[in-house]
Amino acid sequence: AKPTMKRQFIDGNKLKDVAEKWVNKDFNPGKVEQCAAFVRNCLKEAGYSEVGVTTTPSDGYKASETNAYIADSFAGDDVGLRITKRTDLLPGDVIMFYDTYNDGTFKLNSLTHVGICVGNNNFVHRPTAAKPVLKQDITDYGFRWEARRIYLPKSMESTLPQKHVIEYKDPKFSELVSKYCKINNLSEKYIHSIIHQE
């Protein structure tokens, strides 16, 4: 199988800085269900207005109807790398929480709230219509979660210098190729061309 070029990520620290500037400020006061709108606004302010909407969210909720203003619109492998361990979280990861509503609005095991990780186990989010943007501890918030490290929109990838990092089906082989190239100061694309006689 042909290897794929490794996707690049947005600058998480840039997104974190934007999110933290909103803490204690009102975002669309009086309006309900604005958590995803807040995250997308921060992405836009950080220069990433073209981050997509997944049609296959990992929670399976309203997959065919998913839109940009639903929390699980970020929860797809086409939008970002899935993160499930707290120790793997980085500033700028978009974090989504399961089952934050208890009123039957959403089916069980749905991702119903979203915010932005800012480091030290904290996240920034727009909690309710009556509260300003808050910074809170992820563990204290108390809900099950998953996060996504957001991929750079494909339209922006060509503006960055390409590193030509190539992934193979066997991750150990990919790692071996990468180490060999670093030790010998070779391009991974060059090794790939030899292997595939391209």
Secondary structure, 3 states (H helix, E strand, C coil): CCCEECCCECCHHHHHHHHHHCCCCCCCCCCCCCHHHHHHHHHHHCCCCCCCCCCCCCCCCCCCCCCCCCHHHHCCCCCEEEECCHHHCCCCCEEEEECCCCCCCCCCCCEEEEEEEEECCEEEECCCCCCCCEEEEHHHHCCCEEEEEEECCHHHHCCCCCCCCEECCCHHHHHHHHHHHHHHCCCHHHHHHHHCCC
